[in-house]
Amino acid sequence: MSDIPADLKYTATHEWVRDEGDGHVTVGITEHAQASLGDLVFVELPEGEGTVEAGAACAVVESVKAASDIYAPVDGEVTGKNERLSDEPELINSDPYGEGWIFTMTLADAGALTELLDAEGYADMVAEEE
């Protein structure tokens, strides 16, 4: 089983969300997702900053196996992106929950985080997929 930190929230499309406690969240892909994709060779970060809706594709990760969209986990505004990934996409493979984060957002509604999966719910979902 992949590492699934208990302090994060998760989506059914394998994004993780870290609540920064000030109306902002940090978003990346889970260890399970990066392991399934294999070695990442390119990351297309969100274009500029702006409003996104939950479920909207806003970034892309590419590996030697496939390209995969990264979706906004909640409604909000993209406020930052991890520029290091442009030169070091492998950070997602080596540290998906740390240096491999993809973008940050301001939440449109902080209550939306309660609709995401907790670690146990995400683990159950991954187990069902395998």
C-alpha positions in Angstrom: 0.0 0.0 0.0 1.2 3.5 -0.9 1.9 6.1 1.8 -1.3 8.0 2.6 -0.7 10.8 5.1 -3.6 11.2 7.5 -3.4 15.0 7.6 -4.3 15.4 4.0 -7.6 15.2 2.0 -7.9 13.3 -1.3 -9.9 13.2 -4.5 -11.2 10.2 -6.4 -8.8 11.3 -9.2 -5.8 10.9 -7.0 -5.0 14.5 -6.0 -4.0 15.3 -2.4 -5.0 18.6 -0.7 -3.2 20.1 2.2 -5.2 22.7 4.2 -2.8 25.5 5.0 -5.3 26.8 7.6 -5.7 30.3 6.1 -8.1 29.7 3.3 -5.3 28.3 1.0 -4.6 24.8 0.0 -1.6 23.1 -1.6 -2.3 20.4 -4.2 -0.3 17.5 -5.7 -0.8 13.9 -6.8 -0.6 11.0 -4.5 2.2 8.5 -4.1 -0.2 5.9 -5.6 -0.8 8.1 -8.7 2.9 8.8 -9.3 3.8 5.1 -8.9 1.1 4.2 -11.4 2.4 6.7 -13.9 6.1 5.8 -13.5 9.0 8.2 -14.0 7.6 11.7 -14.8 9.4 13.5 -17.6 7.3 16.7 -17.9 4.8 18.8 -15.9 2.5 21.3 -17.5 1.7 23.7 -14.7 -1.5 25.7 -14.5 -1.5 28.7 -16.9 -1.2 31.8 -14.9 -3.5 32.4 -12.0 -7.2 32.4 -12.1 -10.5 30.9 -11.0 -11.0 27.1 -11.5 -14.0 24.9 -10.7 -13.8 21.6 -8.9 -13.1 18.8 -11.3 -11.6 21.1 -14.0 -8.3 20.0 -15.6 -5.7 22.6 -14.7 -2.3 20.9 -15.1 -0.8 17.8 -16.8 1.9 15.4 -15.8 3.6 13.2 -18.4 5.5 10.1 -17.8 7.2 7.6 -20.1 3.9 5.6 -19.9 1.2 8.3 -20.3 0.0 11.8 -19.8 -2.5 12.5 -17.1 -4.6 15.6 -16.3 -4.5 17.0 -12.8 -7.9 18.3 -11.6 -8.8 21.2 -9.3 -10.0 19.5 -6.1 -12.3 22.3 -5.1 -13.6 25.6 -6.5 -11.2 28.5 -6.0 -8.4 30.5 -7.5 -5.0 29.2 -8.5 -2.5 31.4 -6.6 0.8 29.7 -7.2 2.6 26.9 -8.9 5.7 24.9 -8.3 8.1 26.3 -10.9 10.8 23.8 -9.9 8.8 21.1 -11.6 9.5 22.6 -15.0 13.1 21.5 -14.7 12.7 18.7 -12.1 9.5 16.8 -12.8 11.0 13.8 -10.9 10.4 15.7 -7.6 6.8 14.3 -7.9 8.3 10.8 -8.0 10.8 11.3 -5.1 8.7 13.5 -2.8 5.0 13.6 -3.9 3.7 15.1 -0.6 6.6 17.6 -0.1 8.8 19.2 -2.8 6.6 17.6 -5.5 3.5 19.8 -4.8 2.0 21.2 -8.0 0.0 24.3 -7.3 -1.7 26.3 -4.5 -5.3 27.7 -4.4 -7.4 30.0 -2.4 -10.7 28.3 -1.5 -14.0 29.7 -2.7 -15.6 27.8 0.2 -13.6 26.3 3.0 -16.5 23.9 3.7 -15.7 22.2 0.4 -12.8 20.4 2.0 -15.2 18.3 4.0 -16.5 16.8 0.8 -13.1 15.3 0.0 -11.9 11.8 1.1 -9.9 11.4 4.3 -6.9 9.1 4.3 -9.0 6.0 5.3 -11.6 6.7 2.5 -8.8 7.2 0.0 -7.1 4.0 1.1 -10.3 2.1 0.7 -10.9 3.5 -2.8 -7.3 2.6 -3.9 -7.8 -1.0 -2.5 -11.0 -1.4 -4.5 -9.2 -0.3 -7.7 -6.4 -2.9 -7.3 
